Amino acid sequence: MLVVESTASEGRIRELEDFMTSRCVPWQLDPLSAVESITEESTLIIFMASGDKPAMKVYSTNTPPEDLLCHLINSRLCEAVDNVCTAPGTAVMRLLGDVDKAAARIAKDLGGELVDRPHALACPVGTRTIIYFTQSPLNRPLRMEELHPLAVMVERPCSEVLGRLKENAMDYLSMAMGTPDWNHVEIKIYDAAGRYDLHYQRLMGAIEGLDAGLVLSEAWGRDQAFILMSVPVYVVSLFTPLPPSEVKEICTALEYSPKGDRWVDLDVIHQGKKVSWTSMGQGKGDTRDSLGLSLREKLLPRMSPQGLKRLMEAESKLMENP
C-alpha cells in the first residue's frame, strides 16, 4: 500500500490524477473498504491532495509499488509530490482450532509481538509486517470481521515473513488443531481435454463429502510427462487425517466416469513421492480400470448428500460434453 500526498496546484494535481487513472483502477470507496475488497496481488494507492481543492482518492493496481514509483519519477511528476510512504506489509494465515496458541508461537519464532488486531492504516511507524489470522478460506477477499482478534507485528520484511510461514505452516496448523498425526499430500489434476474446473469440483465434492481434510492451497503448475515435455497440472494441497493410500483410493475412484471411461489423472504426492495405485491392496488379477470402478462404487455411498450433489452436478456437465 502506498500513501501519496501532494500540496501542489490544481493543475499539477490533475496531472497526478491523470497518471493514476492511466495506470490504476479508481475506487469509489473509502480506504478501509478498499482494503477489504482488493486481492492479495494488488497494490492500493491512497492519493491525498491538500492544495487548492483538498481531496482523497483511492486506486488499485497489479503493478508492484516500486514499479509504479519508477513510472512516476520517469513521468517527471516528482515535484508535484510532497510525501510518499508505505503501509506495513501484510500476511494472512488460515488456522483452525486454537489460533491464539499458534499465533503466540509464531510471534516467538519471528521475534514479533502478539497484539490486538491493528489496521494496516493505523500501525506504528517502522512496523514492517503484520500477520493476520483467519479461519475463513483464502480464495476470496476477506472482511475485517473475519480476521482473528489477535495479530502478530514483526520487524522483518514481508517476503522473509512469508517464507518463514510457508516453511513452518504444517507445524503451526498442527499446533492449532492439535493434530500432529495428520498428513500433508498434494493432489495433481491433469486432464488432456482441459476440463480442470469440473474435475476440481468433483474432487472438492469428494473431500467435502468424506470430510477428508482441509485444503491449504491451490495453484497451477507444470509436470514432466515425458522427456522434454511438460503438461499443465492444477495442484491442490490437502491436510488430511487419512493415510496417503486412502487419499489415493479416493482419487483413483474419481479418475473414472460412471460408464467406466478414464476421465482424468489424479496423482497423489506424499513427502515428495507419488503414491502408486499398486499399493492399495487390490485383489489378484485386478487391473487399474477394474480397481477404479470398484473403488468408485464404494466411494459414492460414503459421501454426505451435499458433497455428493456437488460431485454429481460436475459429472452431469462432463457427460453433456464428453
C-alpha positions in Angstrom: 0.0 0.0 0.0 1.2 3.5 -0.9 0.1 6.8 0.5 0.9 9.7 -1.8 0.5 13.3 -0.5 0.5 16.5 -2.5 0.0 20.2 -1.9 0.6 21.2 -5.5 -1.5 23.5 -7.6 -4.8 22.3 -9.1 -3.1 21.8 -12.5 -0.4 19.6 -11.1 -2.9 17.7 -9.0 -4.8 17.0 -12.2 -1.6 15.6 -13.8 -1.1 13.3 -10.9 -4.7 12.1 -11.1 -4.4 11.5 -14.8 -1.2 9.5 -14.2 -3.0 7.4 -11.5 -6.1 6.9 -13.7 -3.9 5.8 -16.7 -2.1 3.1 -14.7 -4.6 2.2 -11.9 -8.2 1.4 -11.2 -10.1 4.1 -9.3 -12.2 3.0 -6.4 -15.4 4.8 -5.2 -14.7 3.5 -1.7 -13.1 4.8 1.4 -9.6 3.3 2.2 -10.9 0.8 4.8 -13.5 -0.6 2.4 -11.0 -0.8 -0.4 -8.6 -2.8 1.8 -11.3 -5.4 2.3 -12.1 -5.6 -1.4 -8.7 -5.8 -3.2 -6.9 -9.1 -4.0 -3.7 -10.3 -2.4 -1.7 -9.3 -5.6 -3.0 -5.7 -5.7 -1.2 -2.5 -4.6 -3.5 0.0 -3.0 -2.8 3.7 -3.5 -4.3 6.4 -1.3 -3.8 9.8 -3.0 -4.3 12.8 -0.7 -4.4 16.3 -2.2 -4.4 19.2 0.2 -3.7 22.1 -2.2 -6.4 24.4 -3.7 -9.1 21.7 -3.6 -8.4 19.1 -0.8 -9.5 15.6 -1.7 -8.7 11.9 -1.1 -8.9 9.3 -3.8 -8.3 5.6 -3.8 -6.7 3.5 -6.6 -5.5 -0.1 -7.0 -3.2 -1.7 -9.5 -1.4 -5.1 -10.0 1.8 -3.2 -10.7 4.3 -3.6 -7.8 4.7 -0.3 -5.8 8.4 0.1 -6.8 7.5 -0.1 -10.5 4.7 2.4 -10.1 7.1 4.8 -8.3 9.6 4.4 -11.2 6.9 5.3 -13.7 6.1 8.4 -11.5 9.7 9.5 -11.5 10.1 8.9 -15.2 7.0 10.9 -15.9 8.7 14.0 -14.3 6.0 14.3 -11.6 8.2 14.1 -8.5 8.0 17.9 -7.9 4.2 17.6 -7.6 4.5 15.0 -4.7 5.3 16.2 -1.2 5.5 12.8 0.6 5.2 9.1 -0.2 5.1 6.4 2.5 4.3 2.7 2.5 2.0 0.9 4.9 3.3 -2.2 6.6 3.4 -5.4 4.6 0.6 -7.9 5.4 0.3 -11.6 5.5 -2.9 -13.6 6.2 -2.6 -17.2 7.5 -5.5 -19.6 7.8 -5.6 -21.5 11.0 -8.2 -23.7 12.6 -8.6 -24.6 16.3 -6.6 -22.9 19.0 -5.5 -19.8 16.9 -4.1 -18.0 20.0 -1.7 -20.8 20.8 -0.3 -21.0 17.2 -0.1 -17.1 16.9 1.9 -16.9 20.2 4.3 -19.5 18.8 4.7 -17.6 15.5 5.4 -14.4 17.4 8.1 -16.1 19.4 9.7 -17.8 16.4 9.8 -14.5 14.4 10.7 -12.2 17.3 7.5 -10.4 16.9 4.8 -9.1 19.3 1.3 -10.6 19.8 -1.1 -7.6 19.8 -4.8 -6.8 19.4 -5.5 -6.8 15.7 -4.4 -3.4 14.3 -5.4 -2.0 11.0 -2.6 -1.5 8.5 -3.6 2.2 8.1 -3.1 2.8 11.8 0.1 1.0 12.7 3.2 2.4 14.5 5.8 4.0 12.3 8.5 1.4 11.5 6.2 -1.6 11.5 7.5 -3.9 8.7 4.9 -6.7 8.6 1.6 -7.6 10.2 0.5 -11.2 10.3 -3.3 -11.6 10.4 -5.1 -14.9 11.1 -8.5 -16.2 9.9 -10.5 -19.4 9.9 -12.1 -18.5 6.5 -10.9 -19.7 3.1 -8.3 -17.5 1.5 -9.6 -17.8 -2.1 -11.6 -14.7 -1.9 -11.3 -11.2 -0.3 -11.8 -11.2 3.5 -13.8 -8.8 5.6 -12.2 -7.3 8.7 -14.7 -9.2 10.9 -13.4 -12.5 9.5 -9.9 -11.8 10.9 -8.9 -13.2 14.3 -8.9 -10.6 17.1 -5.1 -11.1 17.6 -2.3 -10.4 15.1 1.5 -10.5 15.2 3.6 -7.5 14.4 7.1 -8.2 13.2 10.1 -6.1 12.4 11.0 -8.1 9.3 10.4 -7.7 5.6 7.2 -9.2 4.4 9.0 -11.5 1.9 11.0 -13.0 4.8 8.0 -13.4 6.9 6.0 -15.2 4.2 8.9 -17.5 3.6 9.1 -18.5 7.3 5.3 -19.0 7.5 5.3 -21.3 4.4 8.3 -23.2 5.7 6.6 -24.0 9.0 2.9 -23.9 8.0 2.2 -27.5 8.8 3.7 -27.2 12.3 1.6 -24.2 13.1 -1.5 -25.7 11.7 -0.9 -28.9 13.6 -0.3 -26.9 16.8 -3.6 -25.0 16.4 -5.6 -28.1 15.5 -4.0 -30.5 18.0 -3.5 -33.0 15.1 0.2 -33.9 14.9 -0.6 -37.2 13.2 -2.3 -35.6 10.2 -0.7 -35.9 6.7 0.1 -33.4 4.1 -0.4 -34.5 0.5 -0.6 -32.8 -2.9 -3.2 -33.9 -5.5 -2.2 -33.1 -9.1 -5.1 -32.8 -11.6 -4.3 -33.4 -15.2 -7.0 -33.5 -18.0 -5.9 -33.8 -21.6 -9.3 -32.2 -22.5 -8.7 -29.2 -20.3 -11.8 -29.6 -18.1 -9.9 -28.8 -15.0 -12.7 -26.7 -13.4 -15.2 -29.6 -13.5 -12.7 -32.2 -12.2 -11.7 -29.7 -9.5 -15.4 -29.5 -8.4 -15.6 -33.3 -8.3 -12.5 -33.5 -6.1 -13.8 -30.8 -3.8 -17.2 -32.6 -3.6 -15.4 -35.8 -2.5 -13.2 -34.0 0.0 -16.3 -32.3 1.5 -18.5 -35.3 1.3 -16.0 -37.6 3.1 -14.7 -34.9 5.5 -11.3 -35.8 4.1 -9.4 -32.8 5.4 -8.5 -29.1 4.9 -7.4 -27.6 1.6 -4.4 -25.4 2.4 -3.7 -24.0 -1.0 -4.2 -24.4 -4.8 -2.0 -23.4 -7.7 -1.3 -24.1 -11.3 2.0 -25.9 -12.0 3.8 -28.0 -14.6 4.5 -31.7 -14.5 7.1 -33.6 -16.5 5.0 -36.1 -18.6 7.8 -37.2 -20.9 11.4 -36.3 -21.6 11.5 -32.7 -22.9 7.7 -32.4 -22.5 5.7 -30.9 -19.6 2.0 -30.6 -19.1 -0.2 -28.2 -17.0 -1.5 -29.5 -13.7 -3.6 -28.0 -11.1 -2.2 -28.7 -7.6 -4.4 -29.0 -4.5 -2.5 -29.1 -1.2 -4.5 -31.1 1.4 -4.0 -31.5 5.1 -5.8 -34.8 5.9 -6.4 -37.3 8.8 -6.4 -40.0 6.2 -3.4 -42.1 5.3 -1.9 -41.2 1.8 -3.0 -44.6 0.5 -6.7 -43.9 1.3 -6.4 -40.5 -0.4 -5.1 -42.4 -3.4 -8.1 -44.7 -3.3 -10.4 -41.7 -3.4 -8.5 -40.1 -6.3 -8.4 -43.4 -8.3 -12.2 -43.7 -7.9 -12.6 -40.2 -9.2 -10.5 -40.9 -12.3 -13.4 -42.9 -13.8 -16.7 -41.9 -15.2 -20.0 -43.8 -14.4 -19.5 -45.6 -17.7 -16.0 -46.7 -16.8 -14.1 -44.3 -19.0 -11.0 -42.8 -17.6 -11.7 -39.1 -17.4 -8.7 -37.6 -15.7 -5.4 -38.3 -14.0 -5.2 -37.6 -10.2 -1.8 -38.1 -8.8 -1.2 -38.1 -5.1 2.2 -36.9 -3.8 3.3 -37.5 -0.2 6.8 -36.5 1.1 7.9 -35.8 -2.5 6.9 -39.3 -3.8 4.0 -40.4 -5.9 1.6 -42.8 -4.2 1.2 -45.8 -6.5 -2.2 -47.4 -7.2 -0.5 -50.8 -6.8 -0.1 -50.0 -3.1 -3.8 -50.1 -2.4 -4.2 -53.8 -1.7 -6.1 -54.7 -4.8 -7.4 -58.2 -5.5 -5.5 -60.7 -7.5 -5.9 -60.0 -11.2 -7.3 -56.5 -10.7 -6.4 -54.0 -13.4 -6.2 -50.3 -12.8 -9.6 -49.8 -14.6 -11.4 -52.6 -12.7 -10.0 -51.3 -9.4 -11.0 -47.7 -10.2 -14.6 -48.8 -10.9 -14.8 -50.9 -7.8 -13.5 -48.0 -5.7 -16.0 -45.6 -7.3 -18.9 -47.9 -6.4 -17.7 -47.9 -2.7 -17.0 -44.2 -2.7 -20.3 -42.6 -3.6 -22.4 -44.2 -0.8 -20.0 -43.0 1.8 -20.3 -39.3 0.8 -22.5 -36.7 2.5 -25.6 -35.5 0.5 -24.1 -32.1 0.0 -20.7 -33.3 -1.2 -22.3 -35.9 -3.5 -24.6 -33.3 -5.0 -21.5 -31.1 -5.9 -19.8 -34.1 -7.4 -22.8 -35.3 -9.4 -23.5 -31.8 -10.8 -20.0 -31.6 -12.2 -20.3 -35.1 -13.6 -23.5 -34.2 -15.4 -21.8 -31.3 -17.2 -18.9 -33.6 -18.1 -21.4 -36.2 -19.5 -23.1 -33.5 -21.6 -19.8 -32.7 -23.4 -17.8 -35.9 -23.3 
